[in-house]
Amino acid sequence: MTLEKHNKFNLAENQLEAAIGLFVSGGDKFSVVTLAGAADVILCQLVLNRGEENFTQISLKNEMERCDTTGTIKSHGKEINDLFFINHLKHMDKGEDGYIELDPDECAVGAILKALANYVIIGSREKDFVQAFMAWVQINLDPKKYNIYGDPEWKPTT
């Protein structure tokens, strides 16, 4: 076996690109969630290593401003990951019955968008796979339900 050295950003970029490719081609949405979630763990830390706020921190700050609530980064990050079933698809706890109930398409979109937000902070909005997914979003998602144009003042109308 020959050991090779790999850049974590490149690994996360490859995972995210693979997740997007699998998603837009109609592939397995559970694998999409897992790949995007794995990429996001790396990307979150890389954003922090640059001294910038990651998606979870920005989301918590926005929620605290809107709702006057308190929370921690850890609890908010878990809440987001639970919303998209990121950890549920990777782990099984003792006593679980082996089933979960989720919307695979919604979870896949959410996991990709979460990772993509962190990727764009570090990487490039101009990458082909980013542009392809953003085009897919604008064609396929309801702008009343999703912030498809990235407007910081946007609020859902449904």
Secondary structure, 3 states (H helix, E strand, C coil): CCCCCCCHHHHHHHHHHHHHHHHHCCCCHHHHHHHHHHHHHHHHHHHHHCCCCCHHHHHHHHHHHHHCCCCCHHHHHHHHHHHCCCCCCCCCCCCCCCCCCCCHHHHHHHHHHHHHHHHHHHCCCCCHHHHHHHHHHHHHCCCCCCCCCCCCCCCCCC
